[in-house]
Amino acid sequence: LAVAGCLANDANRADFRIGSPWKPNRDPLDGGSTIRRLGITEGLVGVDYDASPAPELATDWERRGDREWEFTLREDVTFHDGEAFDATTAVDSLTRTVDAPAFEDVPIDAVEAVDETTVTVTTETPFAPLPAHLSRNEAVILSPRAVDDDGSVTETISTGPFAVESFNPNTEILTARNDDYYGQVPALESVRYEVVDDDQTRRMKLENGELEMARILPHETVDALESTGGIDVYTPPIPRIRFLAFDTDSEPFDDRRVRQAVSLAIDRKTITESLLDGLVEPAVGPFSPSITEWANPDLESNPYDPDRARTLLDDAGWTGTAGETRTRDGVELSVEFLTFDARSLPLIAEVMQDHLAAVGISVDVQTLEYSAMIDRVTQRSFDAYFTSWGTLWYPDPDRLAELYHSTASSIPHGYGNDRVDTLLEDARELDERGARRERYREVQSIVVEDAPIVVVTNDTNVIATGDDVRGYEPHPTELHYGLEAISMDSE
């Protein structure tokens, strides 16, 4: 490995130590965000600080005709194991990605090497957001030696500014500087990423000098952290939403009026100001106008109207007296909301429970392990679930298809709207940005009315570092930590 040298047995001697709740995986196809954020893996396309597709292992790309794209690759790049990066290795790695379930809705027909520095990607249909999809964590480029004959990843070997020194998926990753990196060689020689599930433990480790960076801290800790000496706090808004997703195929949420009533009964402003310390914006649409031009600026962020909610429930046949759970044909309007313990979701769910009780909807909040919640949701054994989701996980509004398209959605809400499908499909084919923006904004207007999901808030990351950390800049889509730009005062 072209790295600065083996780390000492004592992992605490790493130059830079990060604590986060997320458990990493070796294989980019199975949750590759952490290894990308640590600067281990890279794709042909990256994402810049304007949340737009940007060169990474490809220096440029061009759309040739409706269905063919040509990517020009960087020269003189090597993998961490010394293997040369070229068009052949890029095609081999991308073919594995294209064949994976994660990319089944990306209409790639062929990936081919034209020469050592040129790759063409042909799509089955015209597909404008292709570069954005190739910036996804699943599409990073791995060394041929990283993948066994059976297709499994045994080592995470890519081209980034840091290389894996040791990897324990349940507890930590140790990385070392890649001195042969083609770009900005890091000042840090070594980084340790530690899985620290408990919020308070991450905070204590930072305050005790056991971490240089603590991530995903609770919003309510910001004031205390800012008043603590030796700590810098960052609260960047991120393109992430908290939302309720309904089973629109089953009572009571098969009725749009009931879903609209839920949305109108939730006081988003109270939630963001009282529970999230005013650090987060209330939201009703999937994109925040403060982050991206793809947002529909005409959507009201807090459409709180409990009286209108009661009227809609009356119209839907759910009746009752004030302070009691509504009924219809002798059945109570009683539902279950599933959630999991992250990003203040259970706390917000309990407040929503009170808001909905005020209009006659009884809610039982069940906080599960994330995997258990997903099992229930996948089996369609739910009324609604409350979750968090990155809306610019790749830098293109095509992400809305995963929220709302009748067949391409990854949210099992059962929703379908022919007009929404047509708009999403048309926007995929168009090059002209204004025409695409117009279609995506109409989609946002329609789904706010149809309410297959109810967006409650945008989100803000809370990150704290030691005040001797220099050069850290939060990335707008959380793609990477920018470790190659970080240095320590002692250096």
C-alpha positions in Angstrom: 0.0 0.0 0.0 1.2 3.5 -0.9 0.4 4.9 2.6 2.2 6.7 5.3 3.0 3.5 7.3 1.2 1.1 9.6 -0.7 2.5 12.5 0.4 1.7 16.0 -1.4 -1.0 17.8 -2.9 1.7 20.0 -5.7 3.0 17.7 -6.0 6.1 19.9 -2.7 7.3 18.4 -4.3 8.0 15.0 -4.0 11.6 14.0 -7.7 12.1 13.7 -10.5 10.2 15.4 -14.2 10.3 14.4 -17.2 9.1 16.3 -20.4 8.3 14.5 -23.4 6.0 15.1 -23.3 4.3 11.7 -21.8 0.9 11.2 -19.8 0.7 7.9 -19.7 -2.1 5.4 -16.8 -3.2 3.1 -19.0 -3.5 0.0 -20.2 -0.2 -1.6 -23.3 -2.0 -2.8 -24.3 -2.7 0.8 -24.2 0.7 2.4 -21.1 2.4 1.0 -21.6 5.9 2.5 -19.1 5.6 5.4 -16.2 4.4 3.2 -16.9 7.2 0.7 -17.1 9.8 3.4 -13.8 8.7 4.8 -12.1 9.3 1.5 -11.4 5.6 0.8 -13.5 5.2 -2.3 -14.1 7.4 -5.3 -16.4 7.3 -8.4 -16.1 8.6 -11.9 -18.3 11.5 -10.7 -18.3 13.3 -7.4 -20.4 16.1 -5.9 -19.1 19.6 -5.4 -19.9 22.1 -2.6 -22.8 23.5 -4.8 -24.4 20.1 -4.7 -23.8 19.5 -8.4 -22.1 16.6 -10.2 -18.3 17.3 -10.5 -15.2 15.5 -11.8 -13.7 12.8 -9.7 -12.1 9.9 -11.5 -13.5 11.2 -14.7 -12.3 14.6 -15.7 -15.1 15.3 -18.1 -18.2 13.8 -19.7 -20.4 14.5 -22.7 -23.8 13.3 -23.8 -23.5 12.0 -27.4 -27.0 11.7 -28.9 -30.0 10.6 -26.8 -28.6 7.5 -25.2 -24.8 7.5 -25.2 -22.5 9.2 -22.8 -18.7 9.5 -23.0 -16.5 9.8 -19.9 -12.8 10.9 -20.1 -10.8 9.3 -17.2 -7.9 10.7 -15.2 -4.5 9.4 -16.2 -1.7 8.1 -13.9 -4.1 7.1 -11.1 -3.4 3.9 -9.1 -5.5 2.0 -6.7 -4.3 1.6 -3.1 -2.8 -1.9 -4.0 -0.7 -0.4 -6.8 -3.0 -1.6 -9.6 -3.4 0.9 -12.4 -6.7 2.6 -12.8 -7.9 2.7 -16.4 -11.0 2.2 -18.6 -10.9 -1.6 -18.3 -10.8 -1.5 -14.4 -13.5 1.2 -14.4 -15.8 -0.9 -16.7 -15.3 -4.1 -14.6 -16.3 -2.3 -11.4 -19.2 -0.4 -13.0 -20.6 -3.6 -14.5 -20.8 -5.1 -11.1 -22.7 -2.0 -10.0 -25.1 -1.9 -12.9 -25.9 -5.6 -12.4 -26.8 -5.0 -8.7 -30.3 -4.5 -7.4 -29.4 -1.0 -6.2 -29.1 0.1 -9.9 -32.0 -1.8 -11.3 -34.0 1.3 -11.9 -31.1 3.1 -13.7 -31.6 2.2 -17.4 -28.0 1.5 -18.3 -27.7 -0.9 -21.2 -23.9 -1.1 -21.7 -20.6 0.1 -20.2 -17.7 -0.1 -22.5 -14.0 0.8 -22.7 -13.2 2.7 -25.9 -9.5 3.1 -25.1 -7.4 3.4 -21.9 -8.9 6.7 -20.8 -12.4 6.7 -22.3 -15.5 4.9 -21.1 -18.9 5.0 -22.9 -22.2 4.4 -21.1 -25.2 3.6 -23.2 -28.7 3.8 -21.7 -31.8 2.0 -22.7 -33.8 5.3 -22.9 -32.7 8.9 -22.9 -31.5 9.6 -19.3 -30.4 13.1 -18.3 -29.5 12.3 -14.7 -26.9 9.6 -15.5 -23.8 11.6 -14.2 -25.6 12.2 -10.9 -26.4 8.5 -10.6 -22.7 7.7 -11.2 -21.8 9.8 -8.2 -23.7 7.4 -5.9 -21.8 5.4 -3.3 -22.8 2.2 -5.1 -21.0 3.4 -8.2 -17.5 3.9 -6.7 -14.6 2.2 -8.5 -12.9 -0.8 -6.8 -9.6 -2.5 -7.6 -10.0 -5.8 -9.4 -8.2 -7.4 -6.4 -11.0 -6.2 -4.1 -13.6 -8.5 -5.5 -13.5 -12.3 -5.3 -14.6 -14.6 -8.2 -18.0 -14.9 -6.5 -18.5 -11.2 -6.6 -18.0 -10.5 -2.9 -15.8 -7.8 -1.6 -13.0 -9.0 0.6 -11.1 -5.7 0.9 -12.2 -2.2 0.2 -9.5 -1.0 -2.2 -10.1 2.1 -4.3 -8.3 5.3 -5.2 -9.1 7.8 -2.5 -6.8 10.0 -0.4 -7.0 7.4 2.4 -6.5 3.6 2.3 -7.9 1.0 4.7 -5.4 -0.2 7.3 -7.9 -2.4 9.2 -11.6 -2.8 9.0 -14.0 -4.1 11.7 -17.6 -3.5 10.4 -19.1 -3.5 13.8 -16.6 -1.2 15.6 -14.0 0.8 13.6 -12.0 1.5 10.5 -8.4 2.6 10.6 -7.1 4.4 7.5 -3.7 5.7 6.5 -2.7 8.4 4.1 -2.3 7.5 0.4 0.9 9.3 -0.4 0.5 8.5 -4.1 -2.9 10.2 -4.3 -3.4 12.1 -7.6 -5.1 15.1 -5.9 -4.5 16.9 -2.6 -2.4 14.7 -0.4 -3.8 14.9 3.2 -1.9 16.5 6.0 -3.3 13.8 8.3 -1.3 10.6 8.3 -4.0 8.4 9.9 -7.7 8.4 10.7 -9.7 6.2 13.0 -13.5 6.0 12.5 -15.2 4.6 15.6 -18.8 3.4 15.8 -20.3 5.0 18.9 -24.0 4.3 19.1 -24.9 6.4 22.1 -25.2 10.2 21.5 -24.0 11.2 25.0 -21.0 8.9 24.7 -19.9 10.5 21.5 -20.2 13.9 23.1 -18.2 12.8 26.2 -15.5 11.3 24.1 -15.1 14.6 22.3 -15.0 16.6 25.4 -12.5 14.2 27.0 -10.2 14.4 24.0 -10.8 10.9 22.8 -12.3 12.1 19.5 -11.4 15.0 17.2 -14.8 14.9 15.6 -18.3 13.7 16.9 -21.1 13.4 14.3 -24.9 13.3 14.4 -25.2 14.8 17.8 -28.6 15.8 19.2 -29.9 19.2 18.4 -30.5 20.0 22.1 -26.8 19.7 22.8 -25.8 22.6 20.7 -26.0 25.4 23.3 -24.0 23.3 25.8 -21.4 22.4 23.3 -21.0 26.0 22.1 -20.4 27.1 25.7 -17.8 24.4 26.2 -14.2 25.5 25.8 -12.0 23.8 23.2 -15.0 22.8 20.9 -16.2 24.1 17.6 -19.8 23.3 16.6 -21.2 23.1 13.0 -24.9 23.0 12.2 -25.1 22.8 8.4 -28.6 22.4 6.8 -28.6 19.2 4.7 -31.0 17.9 2.0 -32.7 15.4 4.3 -36.3 15.2 5.4 -38.3 13.6 8.3 -41.6 12.3 7.0 -44.5 10.0 7.6 -45.1 7.4 4.8 -48.6 5.9 4.7 -50.0 2.6 3.5 -52.3 4.1 0.9 -53.8 0.8 0.0 -55.4 0.2 3.4 -57.8 2.0 5.7 -57.7 4.6 7.0 -54.9 6.0 4.8 -56.4 4.8 1.5 -58.5 8.0 1.8 -56.6 11.1 0.6 -58.7 13.3 3.0 -57.4 11.4 6.0 -53.8 11.8 4.9 -54.4 15.5 4.3 -55.9 15.8 7.7 -52.8 14.3 9.3 -50.7 16.9 7.5 -52.9 19.8 8.5 -53.0 18.6 12.1 -49.2 18.7 12.6 -47.8 22.0 13.8 -44.4 21.8 12.2 -43.2 25.1 13.5 -43.8 24.1 17.1 -41.8 20.9 16.5 -38.8 22.7 14.9 -38.7 25.5 17.5 -39.5 23.5 20.7 -37.9 20.1 20.0 -35.1 21.0 17.5 -34.1 24.3 19.0 -34.9 26.3 15.9 -32.0 24.7 14.0 -34.2 23.0 11.5 -36.8 24.3 9.1 -40.4 23.1 9.0 -41.2 21.5 5.7 -44.0 20.2 3.6 -42.1 19.4 0.3 -39.2 17.1 -0.3 -36.6 19.8 -1.1 -35.7 22.9 0.9 -35.6 26.2 -1.2 -32.6 27.2 1.0 -30.5 24.3 -0.4 -31.5 23.7 -4.0 -33.2 25.4 -6.9 -35.1 22.2 -7.6 -37.4 23.0 -4.7 -40.9 24.4 -5.4 -40.8 27.8 -3.6 -44.6 28.2 -3.6 -45.2 25.4 -1.1 -46.2 26.5 2.4 -43.8 25.2 4.9 -46.2 24.9 7.9 -49.8 24.3 6.6 -51.1 24.0 10.2 -54.9 24.1 10.2 -56.5 21.7 12.8 -60.0 23.0 12.0 -59.6 22.2 8.3 -58.2 18.7 9.4 -61.4 18.1 11.5 -63.6 19.1 8.5 -61.8 16.7 6.2 -62.2 13.9 8.7 -65.9 14.7 9.0 -66.2 14.5 5.2 -64.4 11.1 5.2 -67.1 9.8 7.6 -64.9 9.8 10.7 -67.0 11.6 13.4 -66.8 12.2 17.1 -66.9 14.8 19.9 -64.0 17.0 20.9 -61.4 15.2 23.0 -62.4 11.7 21.9 -61.2 9.3 19.2 -63.3 9.5 16.1 -65.2 6.5 14.8 -66.8 5.3 11.6 -69.3 2.4 11.4 -68.3 1.5 15.0 -64.5 1.4 14.3 -62.2 3.8 16.0 -59.7 6.0 14.0 -56.8 4.4 15.8 -53.5 3.9 13.9 -49.9 2.8 14.6 -46.8 4.8 13.7 -43.6 2.9 13.4 -40.2 4.6 13.9 -36.6 4.0 15.0 -34.3 5.8 17.4 -32.3 8.3 15.4 -32.4 12.0 14.4 -35.0 12.7 17.2 -37.6 10.6 15.4 -39.3 9.0 18.5 -39.5 12.4 20.3 -41.1 14.1 17.3 -43.5 11.2 16.8 -44.7 11.5 20.3 -45.5 15.2 19.7 -47.3 14.4 16.5 -49.3 11.9 18.5 -50.6 14.8 20.7 -51.3 16.9 17.6 -53.4 14.2 16.0 -55.2 13.3 19.2 -56.4 16.9 19.2 -58.3 16.3 15.9 -59.6 12.8 17.0 -56.9 10.5 15.6 -55.5 8.0 18.1 -51.8 7.1 17.4 -49.8 4.4 19.0 -46.1 5.1 18.5 -43.9 2.0 18.3 -40.1 2.6 18.4 -38.3 -0.4 16.9 -34.8 -1.3 15.8 -34.3 0.0 12.3 -34.0 -3.4 10.7 -37.2 -4.6 12.5 -39.1 -1.5 11.2 -37.9 -2.1 7.7 -39.1 -5.8 7.9 -42.5 -4.6 9.0 -42.6 -2.0 6.2 -41.4 -4.3 3.5 -44.1 -6.8 4.5 -46.7 -3.9 4.2 -47.6 -4.6 7.9 -48.0 -0.9 8.9 -50.4 2.0 8.9 -47.6 4.6 8.7 -43.9 4.9 9.6 -41.8 7.9 10.5 -38.4 8.0 9.0 -35.5 10.2 7.7 -34.3 10.2 4.1 -31.7 12.1 2.1 -33.4 13.8 -0.8 -30.2 14.6 -2.8 -28.4 11.4 -2.0 -27.3 11.9 -5.6 -27.3 15.5 -6.9 -30.4 15.4 -9.1 -34.2 15.7 -8.5 -34.6 12.3 -10.2 -34.5 11.2 -6.6 -38.2 12.1 -6.5 -38.9 9.0 -8.6 -37.8 6.9 -5.6 -40.3 8.8 -3.4 -43.3 9.0 -5.7 -43.2 7.0 -8.9 -45.8 4.2 -9.0 -43.3 1.5 -9.9 -39.9 3.0 -9.2 -40.5 4.2 -5.7 -38.5 2.6 -2.9 -41.1 3.7 -0.4 -43.8 1.0 -0.1 -46.7 3.4 0.2 -48.7 2.0 -2.7 -49.2 5.4 -4.2 -49.7 5.9 -7.9 -50.6 9.0 -10.0 -50.4 8.9 -13.8 -49.6 12.6 -14.0 -46.8 12.3 -11.5 -45.4 9.3 -13.4 -45.5 11.1 -16.7 -43.8 14.2 -15.3 -41.0 12.2 -13.7 -40.4 10.1 -16.8 -40.4 13.2 -19.1 -37.9 15.0 -16.8 -35.5 12.1 -17.0 -35.2 12.6 -20.8 -34.7 16.3 -21.0 -31.4 18.1 -21.1 -32.7 21.7 -20.6 -32.6 22.5 -16.9 -35.5 24.9 -16.9 -37.8 22.4 -18.5 -36.8 19.8 -16.0 -37.3 22.2 -13.1 -40.8 23.0 -14.2 -41.8 19.4 -14.2 -40.3 18.6 -10.9 -42.0 21.6 -9.3 -45.3 20.4 -10.6 -44.7 17.0 -9.1 -44.0 18.6 -5.7 -47.3 20.5 -5.9 -49.3 17.4 -6.8 -47.8 15.1 -4.1 -48.4 17.7 -1.3 -52.1 17.4 -2.2 -52.2 13.7 -2.6 -50.0 13.2 0.5 -48.7 9.6 0.1 -46.1 10.9 2.5 -46.3 13.8 4.9 -43.0 15.7 5.1 -42.6 17.2 8.6 -39.1 18.9 8.8 -35.9 19.4 6.9 -32.8 18.5 8.8 -29.5 19.9 10.1 -26.5 17.9 11.1 -24.9 18.7 14.4 -21.1 18.1 14.2 -18.6 19.1 16.8 -14.8 19.1 16.6 -11.9 20.1 18.7 -11.0 23.8 18.2 -7.6 22.8 17.0 -9.1 21.2 13.8 -8.5 23.3 10.8 -9.9 23.1 7.2 -13.1 21.3 7.9 -16.1 22.3 5.7 -19.3 20.3 5.9 -20.4 18.9 2.6 -23.9 19.9 1.5 -25.0 16.3 0.6 -22.9 14.5 3.2 -20.9 12.8 0.5 -17.6 13.1 2.2 -16.0 14.6 5.3 -13.3 16.4 3.4 -10.5 14.8 5.5 -7.9 15.6 2.9 -8.3 19.3 3.6 -8.1 18.9 7.4 -5.1 19.7 9.5 -4.4 20.1 13.2 -3.0 23.2 14.9 -0.1 21.1 16.3 0.9 20.4 12.6 
